[in-house]
């Protein structure tokens, strides 16, 4: 690593450590990530430290600092740590279109089918953003094309580009799961009937 790159990396690490120290004395630290008042017991303290370490891990992943991410994992960081919205580092790497970090996290054991608070998996995130190569990689490494979010949507349902739809439809057929097409349509029909009863059926 060049001296300049090393200097930048060290500066980034220091900023994250400073961020951690600020968090440990912040309102979030006193109330906890869910907004509830925390006690001062040792168990609560350990939980808060784990949450703070998870935040540092997420920050390192977002910065694309694989060396620090690897070091944090060796120190016991939870690779599937989720933020208050249920997003893991893998979700964020998919959203950021950081293919290198996606690969690094998956190879390091990240759960490719972990859902966030709304049931969105990393494949849902990649599909909705139109990131073909990341979606292919996730599928090749076990991502479920049949995963549904809290609204009953498949990754196919949140895809916004034709190429992504072709990829996901092709994978569904390849896996012999054509029934997913009908299941998705049935949920959409139920949703229209239940929430919008005035809508004619079959539209």
Backbone bond lengths (Angstrom), bond angles and torsions (degrees), N, CA, C in turn:
res aa  C-N    CA-C-N  psi(-1)  N-CA   C-N-CA  omega(-1)  CA-C   N-CA-C  phi
1 X - - - 1.464 - - 1.524 108.87 -
2 X 1.316 118.20 131.53 1.450 122.52 179.33 1.516 109.91 -65.13
3 X 1.355 114.66 156.83 1.462 119.21 -177.95 1.518 111.77 -59.36
4 X 1.334 115.80 -40.13 1.469 119.69 -179.67 1.516 111.04 -64.27
5 X 1.352 116.36 -44.64 1.464 120.70 178.90 1.521 110.74 -63.38
6 X 1.343 115.79 -40.11 1.463 119.65 179.67 1.524 110.26 -63.97
7 X 1.317 115.68 -40.87 1.461 120.34 179.10 1.518 111.25 -62.60
8 X 1.341 116.04 -42.64 1.458 120.17 179.06 1.519 111.09 -64.58
9 X 1.342 115.52 -41.45 1.459 119.91 -179.99 1.525 110.76 -63.12
10 X 1.335 116.18 -44.34 1.460 119.88 179.51 1.522 110.91 -63.72
11 X 1.336 116.06 -39.09 1.466 119.91 179.33 1.522 110.59 -64.32
12 X 1.345 115.80 -40.21 1.468 120.12 179.38 1.524 110.61 -64.92
13 X 1.328 116.13 -41.51 1.464 119.81 178.78 1.527 110.81 -62.81
14 X 1.332 115.46 -41.55 1.458 119.10 179.90 1.516 111.24 -63.84
15 X 1.345 116.18 -39.53 1.464 119.61 178.36 1.520 110.76 -62.11
16 X 1.334 116.65 -39.77 1.460 119.56 -179.87 1.530 110.98 -69.37
17 X 1.329 116.45 -36.72 1.461 118.75 176.32 1.530 110.72 -65.87
18 X 1.331 116.09 -39.73 1.468 119.66 176.78 1.522 110.16 -62.86
19 X 1.345 115.11 -39.92 1.461 120.51 178.98 1.527 109.73 -61.97
20 X 1.320 116.35 -41.99 1.465 121.55 178.70 1.527 110.69 -61.60
21 X 1.323 116.55 -45.30 1.460 119.78 -179.69 1.523 111.44 -63.89
22 X 1.336 116.81 -38.56 1.464 119.70 177.29 1.518 110.23 -64.26
23 X 1.333 116.23 -40.07 1.462 120.42 -179.62 1.523 110.99 -63.07
24 X 1.338 116.22 -40.56 1.460 120.20 -176.28 1.525 112.60 -63.27
25 X 1.327 117.86 -19.09 1.451 119.71 177.21 1.511 113.09 -112.28
26 X 1.319 116.31 10.33 1.460 120.90 -174.34 1.520 112.23 -88.27
27 X 1.327 115.81 175.12 1.464 121.84 176.71 1.518 110.25 -63.43
28 X 1.337 116.96 -35.76 1.468 120.32 178.58 1.517 110.43 -61.80
29 X 1.335 115.94 -40.30 1.458 120.64 178.73 1.523 110.92 -63.26
30 X 1.335 116.85 -40.05 1.464 120.11 -177.83 1.518 112.39 -73.83
31 X 1.325 116.35 -31.03 1.459 119.05 -175.41 1.514 113.06 -101.79
32 X 1.353 117.29 -19.40 1.452 119.87 -177.48 1.507 110.40 91.34
33 X 1.342 117.94 160.89 1.454 121.84 -175.91 1.508 114.12 -63.66
34 X 1.349 117.87 -20.28 1.464 119.92 -179.34 1.522 112.24 -96.55
35 X 1.332 117.21 3.93 1.458 120.53 176.32 1.516 114.58 88.55
36 X 1.338 118.65 -1.44 1.459 120.87 -179.33 1.525 110.60 -91.02
37 X 1.324 115.62 148.67 1.467 120.66 -179.86 1.517 109.52 -64.75
38 X 1.317 116.47 136.35 1.449 120.50 -179.77 1.519 110.15 -103.28
39 X 1.338 115.61 156.68 1.458 120.55 176.92 1.517 108.66 -87.16
40 X 1.314 116.10 177.31 1.465 119.80 -177.45 1.517 111.87 -103.96
41 X 1.327 117.96 13.20 1.447 121.20 -179.03 1.510 112.23 -66.99
42 X 1.350 115.71 160.34 1.459 119.93 -177.91 1.520 111.43 -63.62
43 X 1.350 117.03 -34.46 1.460 119.65 178.94 1.510 111.58 -63.64
44 X 1.330 115.80 -41.23 1.461 120.04 178.38 1.515 110.33 -65.75
45 X 1.312 116.35 -40.19 1.469 120.61 179.40 1.517 110.38 -61.35
46 X 1.326 116.63 -43.90 1.461 119.48 179.18 1.518 110.44 -62.67
47 X 1.327 116.60 -40.69 1.464 120.28 179.95 1.524 110.55 -63.17
48 X 1.338 116.06 -40.04 1.460 120.01 -179.92 1.525 110.89 -67.15
49 X 1.325 116.45 -39.85 1.459 119.79 178.84 1.519 110.05 -64.56
50 X 1.345 116.51 -40.73 1.467 119.45 177.95 1.520 110.44 -62.15
51 X 1.340 116.33 -41.39 1.457 119.79 178.75 1.524 110.04 -62.94
52 X 1.344 116.49 -42.71 1.462 120.43 -179.97 1.519 110.78 -65.21
53 X 1.328 117.11 -41.51 1.458 120.37 177.66 1.521 110.49 -62.46
54 X 1.328 115.73 -37.13 1.459 119.61 177.29 1.512 111.46 -63.50
55 X 1.336 116.22 -37.77 1.462 120.50 178.60 1.521 110.49 -65.11
56 X 1.332 117.01 -39.89 1.462 121.06 177.43 1.526 109.74 -64.91
57 X 1.337 116.42 -41.68 1.465 120.72 178.39 1.524 110.67 -60.61
58 X 1.328 116.48 -45.57 1.463 120.68 179.10 1.525 110.58 -61.39
59 X 1.326 116.65 -40.34 1.463 120.65 -179.66 1.521 110.90 -65.28
60 X 1.326 116.79 -40.65 1.463 120.57 179.04 1.525 110.74 -64.39
61 X 1.331 116.23 -39.93 1.470 120.28 177.81 1.525 110.61 -64.73
62 X 1.319 116.45 -43.79 1.464 120.55 -179.70 1.520 111.08 -62.98
63 X 1.339 116.45 -32.19 1.460 120.96 179.12 1.526 111.81 -78.97
64 X 1.335 116.78 -8.53 1.458 120.19 179.99 1.517 113.68 74.02
65 X 1.322 117.28 20.40 1.463 122.23 -177.50 1.525 109.54 -88.37
66 X 1.329 115.71 86.02 1.464 119.59 -175.19 1.522 112.66 -65.83
67 X 1.329 117.09 -32.97 1.465 119.63 178.82 1.523 110.61 -62.71
68 X 1.312 116.03 -45.15 1.462 118.70 179.76 1.523 110.86 -69.59
69 X 1.332 116.75 -38.63 1.464 120.08 178.41 1.526 109.75 -59.66
70 X 1.334 116.07 -45.28 1.462 120.39 179.07 1.527 110.75 -62.09
71 X 1.335 116.11 -40.96 1.467 119.95 179.44 1.522 110.78 -64.60
72 X 1.323 116.91 -41.85 1.463 120.76 179.09 1.526 111.17 -64.37
73 X 1.323 116.71 -37.97 1.466 120.21 177.74 1.525 110.43 -64.98
74 X 1.323 116.55 -40.36 1.468 119.80 177.77 1.524 111.08 -63.86
75 X 1.327 115.76 -28.97 1.466 120.77 179.40 1.527 112.54 -84.24
76 X 1.335 116.07 0.78 1.459 119.21 175.41 1.509 116.33 104.11
77 X 1.328 118.18 10.51 1.464 120.34 178.13 1.525 109.98 -61.46
78 X 1.322 115.99 144.07 1.463 122.13 179.15 1.521 108.79 -83.81
79 X 1.322 116.82 112.94 1.459 120.82 -176.74 1.524 111.67 -65.58
80 X 1.331 116.87 -21.44 1.468 120.86 179.29 1.529 112.40 -102.91
81 X 1.320 116.52 19.54 1.468 119.67 176.25 1.523 109.26 -56.19
82 X 1.323 115.92 137.11 1.469 120.72 -179.70 1.519 110.26 -118.65
83 X 1.324 115.80 145.76 1.461 119.57 176.78 1.524 109.94 -80.69
84 X 1.314 117.27 -171.66 1.460 121.07 -174.59 1.529 112.28 -62.83
85 X 1.342 116.96 -21.82 1.465 121.12 178.25 1.523 112.65 -93.04
86 X 1.333 116.22 1.79 1.455 119.94 -179.48 1.513 113.95 85.37
87 X 1.325 117.52 5.09 1.464 120.95 -179.60 1.525 110.45 -79.86
88 X 1.322 115.81 132.72 1.456 121.10 174.73 1.527 109.18 -96.10
89 X 1.321 115.31 174.23 1.466 119.70 177.44 1.526 110.32 -61.23
90 X 1.343 116.83 -33.35 1.462 119.43 179.40 1.523 110.87 -68.10
91 X 1.316 117.54 -42.15 1.465 120.05 174.03 1.529 110.07 -53.61
92 X 1.350 115.21 -49.56 1.459 119.84 -174.95 1.522 111.57 -65.56
93 X 1.327 116.91 -39.00 1.465 120.15 178.60 1.525 110.71 -63.47
94 X 1.334 116.16 -36.63 1.471 119.91 176.81 1.526 110.55 -66.31
95 X 1.312 116.61 -44.65 1.464 121.21 -179.80 1.525 110.80 -63.26
96 X 1.340 116.16 -36.91 1.465 121.37 -178.91 1.527 112.35 -81.52
97 X 1.326 117.40 -3.08 1.470 123.50 -176.26 1.533 110.82 56.15
98 X 1.316 115.16 41.37 1.458 120.95 178.06 1.525 107.88 -97.20
99 X 1.329 115.76 83.47 1.463 121.16 -174.30 1.525 112.12 -61.16
100 X 1.326 117.28 -36.70 1.462 120.25 -179.52 1.528 110.90 -64.59
101 X 1.323 116.54 -41.96 1.463 119.34 179.31 1.526 110.64 -70.55
102 X 1.334 116.99 -36.68 1.465 120.53 175.94 1.523 109.28 -56.99
103 X 1.335 116.48 -49.56 1.457 120.89 -179.36 1.527 111.02 -62.19
104 X 1.308 116.28 -44.31 1.464 120.73 -179.26 1.525 111.04 -60.70
105 X 1.314 116.70 -45.37 1.464 120.59 -178.28 1.523 111.74 -66.97
106 X 1.330 116.33 -42.82 1.466 119.84 179.81 1.524 110.08 -63.64
107 X 1.327 116.65 -45.39 1.463 120.33 179.72 1.529 111.64 -65.67
108 X 1.322 116.24 -23.04 1.467 120.52 179.79 1.525 112.45 -89.94
109 X 1.343 116.68 -0.45 1.459 119.90 174.46 1.508 117.06 107.96
110 X 1.326 118.30 12.25 1.468 120.04 178.68 1.526 110.41 -64.25
111 X 1.325 116.71 143.42 1.467 123.04 -178.89 1.526 109.46 -77.07
112 X 1.329 116.56 110.33 1.469 120.40 -176.38 1.522 112.27 -74.20
113 X 1.331 117.27 -11.33 1.469 120.06 -178.70 1.528 112.84 -114.49
114 X 1.302 116.59 16.52 1.469 121.03 178.83 1.530 109.11 -70.74
115 X 1.329 117.00 127.64 1.453 120.90 178.67 1.517 111.56 -93.87
116 X 1.325 116.67 150.54 1.460 119.61 174.58 1.524 108.96 -83.71
117 X 1.310 118.30 -165.31 1.466 120.69 -177.01 1.522 113.10 -63.99
118 X 1.327 117.17 -19.24 1.461 121.31 178.80 1.524 111.65 -109.16
119 X 1.331 115.30 14.11 1.452 119.89 176.03 1.518 115.53 80.33
120 X 1.314 117.08 6.87 1.466 119.53 179.18 1.523 109.68 -76.31
121 X 1.328 116.11 124.73 1.454 121.37 175.67 1.531 108.82 -88.26
122 X 1.330 117.68 169.55 1.463 119.03 174.73 1.532 112.24 -55.56
123 X 1.345 117.44 -33.48 1.463 119.47 178.73 1.523 110.99 -68.08
124 X 1.322 117.86 -38.28 1.465 120.34 173.95 1.528 109.76 -56.72
125 X 1.347 115.37 -45.92 1.466 120.15 -177.65 1.522 111.10 -62.76
126 X 1.331 116.23 -47.71 1.463 119.86 -178.94 1.525 111.39 -65.13
127 X 1.338 116.31 -39.71 1.467 120.46 -179.47 1.519 111.27 -65.28
128 X 1.325 116.75 -41.78 1.465 119.95 -178.35 1.522 111.65 -67.95
129 X 1.340 116.26 -26.21 1.467 120.66 179.41 1.527 112.31 -89.16
130 X 1.330 116.52 -10.28 1.461 119.85 179.32 1.516 114.66 79.55
131 X 1.338 117.38 23.37 1.457 120.86 -177.25 1.535 110.00 -89.42
132 X 1.321 115.38 91.89 1.466 122.32 -173.63 1.525 112.70 -60.46
133 X 1.323 117.34 -52.92 1.461 120.42 -174.08 1.527 111.70 -62.84
134 X 1.314 116.78 -40.45 1.468 119.64 178.08 1.520 110.02 -65.87
135 X 1.324 116.95 -40.60 1.468 120.52 178.85 1.522 110.54 -62.71
136 X 1.331 116.87 -43.82 1.467 120.70 177.85 1.523 110.17 -59.52
137 X 1.314 116.08 -44.91 1.461 120.45 -178.63 1.527 110.91 -62.07
138 X 1.318 116.51 -44.61 1.465 120.04 179.82 1.525 110.98 -61.18
139 X 1.328 116.15 -44.07 1.467 120.34 179.99 1.523 110.36 -62.77
140 X 1.331 116.21 -42.64 1.467 120.60 179.37 1.524 111.76 -63.15
141 X 1.312 116.36 -20.99 1.467 120.30 -178.27 1.528 112.37 -112.53
142 X 1.325 115.25 29.12 1.460 119.88 168.14 1.506 118.41 99.78
143 X 1.327 118.54 4.07 1.468 119.40 178.65 1.523 109.51 -66.08
144 X 1.329 117.00 134.83 1.460 122.12 -177.08 1.526 111.08 -83.85
145 X 1.332 116.16 118.87 1.469 119.44 176.72 1.523 110.26 -71.10
146 X 1.337 116.61 -16.64 1.460 120.80 -179.72 1.517 114.05 -95.94
147 X 1.331 117.66 8.15 1.466 120.31 178.28 1.524 109.87 -66.32
148 X 1.325 116.74 137.94 1.467 120.50 179.39 1.524 109.55 -117.96
149 X 1.320 115.92 143.11 1.461 120.01 176.59 1.519 110.13 -86.37
150 X 1.314 117.59 -172.65 1.461 120.88 -175.58 1.523 112.64 -67.38
151 X 1.326 117.23 -14.29 1.464 121.14 177.00 1.525 111.57 -100.50
152 X 1.327 115.50 10.71 1.451 120.25 178.17 1.512 114.26 75.77
153 X 1.325 117.45 19.73 1.461 120.87 -176.93 1.520 111.84 -95.32
154 X 1.322 114.67 135.30 1.450 121.67 171.64 1.529 108.72 -79.96
155 X 1.337 117.62 164.77 1.466 118.80 170.72 1.530 111.14 -54.19
156 X 1.326 116.73 -35.95 1.463 121.32 177.49 1.523 111.47 -59.03
157 X 1.317 116.77 -37.85 1.465 120.93 -176.30 1.525 113.11 -69.77
158 X 1.336 116.67 -25.09 1.467 119.00 -178.95 1.525 112.03 -99.44
159 X 1.343 116.04 -1.04 1.470 119.92 177.35 1.521 109.31 -67.08
160 X 1.321 116.37 138.12 1.464 120.75 -177.05 1.523 112.93 -113.85
161 X 1.330 117.41 -3.23 1.459 120.68 -178.53 1.520 110.36 -122.15
162 X 1.324 115.50 145.96 1.464 121.25 -177.52 1.524 111.62 -59.35
163 X 1.323 116.77 -41.85 1.463 120.02 -178.42 1.525 110.93 -61.84
164 X 1.318 116.35 -38.08 1.463 120.18 178.94 1.526 110.38 -68.66
165 X 1.317 116.52 -41.17 1.462 120.03 178.07 1.526 110.40 -61.61
166 X 1.323 116.68 -42.16 1.472 119.83 178.90 1.522 110.61 -62.90
167 X 1.311 116.65 -42.64 1.466 120.47 179.33 1.521 110.83 -59.80
168 X 1.324 116.96 -49.95 1.462 120.94 -175.40 1.525 112.01 -70.63
169 X 1.330 116.69 -39.69 1.469 119.34 176.41 1.521 110.36 -63.15
170 X 1.332 115.97 -41.64 1.459 119.95 178.85 1.515 111.74 -62.73
171 X 1.323 116.76 -39.66 1.460 120.65 -179.72 1.526 110.87 -69.56
172 X 1.332 116.60 -38.16 1.464 120.59 177.51 1.525 110.09 -61.52
173 X 1.328 116.57 -44.77 1.469 120.58 178.46 1.521 110.84 -66.42
174 X 1.314 116.39 -41.09 1.463 121.49 179.91 1.521 110.99 -59.24
175 X 1.327 116.29 -36.83 1.460 121.02 -179.37 1.524 112.78 -87.08
176 X 1.337 116.25 2.19 1.455 120.15 179.23 1.510 113.59 67.71
177 X 1.338 116.55 33.78 1.462 120.57 -178.03 1.524 111.56 -113.53
178 X 1.327 115.91 40.32 1.463 119.68 -178.44 1.524 112.78 -57.42
179 X 1.345 116.56 -23.56 1.454 120.14 179.03 1.519 112.58 -60.31
180 X 1.330 116.42 -20.02 1.459 119.86 178.16 1.519 111.62 -63.71
181 X 1.338 116.21 -31.16 1.464 119.20 179.03 1.524 109.79 -61.23
182 X 1.339 115.91 -48.02 1.466 120.61 -179.22 1.523 111.49 -67.54
183 X 1.339 116.32 -38.45 1.463 119.64 179.78 1.520 110.54 -61.55
184 X 1.321 115.46 -41.55 1.462 119.88 179.60 1.520 110.87 -64.71
185 X 1.342 116.31 -42.47 1.465 120.39 179.21 1.526 110.84 -65.65
186 X 1.340 116.50 -39.50 1.467 120.23 -179.45 1.523 110.59 -63.45
187 X 1.330 116.49 -40.63 1.464 119.14 179.01 1.522 110.28 -64.15
188 X 1.329 116.43 -40.75 1.465 119.98 179.54 1.525 110.22 -63.18
189 X 1.338 116.78 -40.40 1.469 120.51 178.79 1.528 110.29 -65.04
190 X 1.330 116.52 -43.64 1.463 120.63 178.97 1.524 110.53 -60.91
191 X 1.345 115.39 -43.47 1.462 120.00 -178.94 1.525 110.67 -61.57
192 X 1.335 117.06 -42.45 1.461 120.27 179.84 1.525 110.67 -65.42
193 X 1.339 116.07 -41.97 1.460 120.21 -177.66 1.527 111.31 -68.40
194 X 1.351 115.06 -42.26 1.463 119.85 -175.34 1.527 112.10 -73.19
195 X 1.334 115.68 -44.93 1.466 119.24 -175.35 1.528 113.06 -92.99
196 X 1.344 115.47 -27.00 1.463 119.19 -178.13 1.532 109.24 -131.04
197 X 1.344 117.55 68.04 1.470 121.06 -174.52 1.519 114.00 -60.43
198 X 1.322 118.75 -18.57 1.465 120.09 -179.92 1.519 112.29 -78.10
199 X 1.342 116.62 -13.67 1.464 119.18 -179.95 1.520 109.59 -73.58
200 X 1.320 118.95 131.11 1.462 121.45 178.58 1.516 110.35 -61.14
201 X 1.304 117.29 139.34 1.461 120.58 178.58 1.511 109.39 -68.03
202 X 1.325 113.67 150.52 1.454 119.33 177.28 1.506 113.43 87.06
203 X 1.331 118.98 -5.01 1.463 119.81 178.19 1.515 109.78 -81.70
